[in-house]
Structures are given as C-alpha cells and as structure tokens.
Amino acid sequence: MRTTLDVRLLDPTGNEPGLVVDLRDERRALLFDLGEIERLAPRVLLRASHAFVTHTHMDHFAGFDHWLALALGRVPHFVLWGGPGFVDQLEHKLRAYTWNVVHRYEVAMTIEAHSFEADGTRRHARFTSVDRFARGDFEVEAPSSDDRVLLGEPLFDVRASLVDHEMPVLAFAIDEKAQVRVAADRIAARGLATGAWLRTLKDAVLAGASDDTPIDVEWSDRGGRHAERFNVGELRPLVLDTVPGRRIGYVTDLRFTPDNVERLVALLEGADLLFIESVFLDADRDHAARKNHLTAPQAGTIARRIGARKVVPFHFSPRYRGREAELRAEVAAAWGGVVHDA
C-alpha cells in the first residue's frame, strides 16, 4: 500500500548519517541530521519544514550552513529540534555571521529552535531575519499524552529519547498514524475529483466523526471549479478500509549499554522499519567501545530486542569502504533476518 511517509537514507551507500522523510501529497519533507546534505537536491532541502538533529558532531550538523545559504530569501519558516544545549549552540552558529543586509530580504525567515534537555524540560527560541537573527525566547505547551513527543501532526508523531554516546544524543521514532484508503473509481462515479477535501474526510473517519458531520468538497474538472457540502455519511462509501501506520526508528551514535538498549526498546518496540548505525565489525569491538559506537552484531541485537520487522544498517566506518556487505551480514546474523541496504 502507498504510505503517508516516503523514507530514505541521505546517503544511498549507507556510509554517512542522515534520513530524509518525504510527506506524500504535501510537497514537504523532514530531515533527520544535517551532515552531508549537499548530496540532496536543492528542491528537497527547500521543501524541508523540520530538521531533527541527533547531536552536534560535525558529521551530523555541519550541513546546517549549507541549508541556510540555500534557504535565505526563499524559505520563510524552519523548525529545528536538538538535544541538551541545542538552542544555545544554534544561537552561537548564527551569531558567527554578519547580518547587515538580511533584514531587507523580500522573503523574511524565521528559524524556530527547540532543545530536549536531559531533565526532560524543553527550551525554545526564535531567530528572525528581520531582527538579524537576534535570539527571542518563548514558551510552548508541552504535550500532555507523551512527554517524548516533539512534533504531533494529524498524520504522524515524532518522538525522541536520549541515549548515551559519552554525551547525550537523541534517538527518534516516527509514528505514522492509521491511514484510510479511498476508492478512486467510487470518487469518479460520484462525479467528484480528488482534492484537499479527501484529507478532511480521512481525518473525520479516523476520528470517529458522526455521519452528519459536514464536509466541504471543492474540485475542478473540465466544467470548471465546483464546491458542494456533503456529510460524512454520504461520503463514507468512498472509504475502502483503514490500515495501521508504521513505526520508523532512526538510531545513531550510542554506546552498547543496558540502559541505552532499554531506552530504545521503550521508544521503538515493534518498529516496522529501523535505521540503526552499524559502525564497526565485531572484530573491532574494542575500538568501537573506545569510540562509543555500535558494532554490527550489537546493532542486530538491539534490533532483535526491539522486535524490528525490517532493519537498514548505516553509518559504516570508512575503514570498511567496499566491505559494507560484511557489516550487513553481521547485523543480519544477530538480528535473525535479512537486512536491507538504503
């Protein structure tokens, strides 16, 4: 089935960290980590609405400058999430530049920065081009149902948990919400055409709306533009069925410790798709411990504990260029399944 989110690694080889999540039918994308994003087409970067940064090591965050240079004067709003101290770090990055003309750009830019602190609190700031990216702190209401939710939307949630890499790092879960399939032939038979009203109908059906709930339907065809009001009961026959969404995990840069494993199980149990770093071969496990990274068998063990249904290893050490198949094989042996490349 065609899903809400189209997910792929930033680097098709799996060597560099980063995840791209395209929101189908919305011309919008989410980015997870901002490392070597130069390999992404500008059209992808310009439609990104949010970036979720695991931590600010250069290979995960140095690409922010590339995004900023591309987006200035084009992108009006961008949201970033990071771990402890992230708001302060972004402020320092912006203050490193001279902004003597940016306040006159025709398209003003607002950057929202949010940090998920070690004690579970959150900090928030805005940086606007009209104010030459001076910092302005603000407060937002924290989610009440799950304190790990960073972004909640009708189609998906993004949740996070801190893990240890000899520094705090964010691991992410992307939870697609249940999806409704509609029948294109039934839509045509009613003399209608697809449009934004379908999203309204789907949301209403998923929310259990009553049959008398009104839905405003607007569509265009050869006869011109049309608008008509129906109710959910009249449109419900267009719906085929409801299917559950997926849970997608993005995990990178962490030690193999019992506490980290338990945190990941709590965040990602039953994940349908798990992207997990697999940096070193088992023969180099001592080096992996010194570097605070996972070996391929450790990544596979975590995937098994989580109960992941599909696993994509990535973030391979440069020492294994051309030997990535060995890393994937060790992940597969520990996980007990067939791993996939990017």
Summary of the structure (lengths in Angstrom):
residues: 342
radius of gyration: 22.1
end to end distance: 19.6
largest distance: 70.4
contacts: 1110
relative contact order: 0.12
helix: 31%
strand: 31%
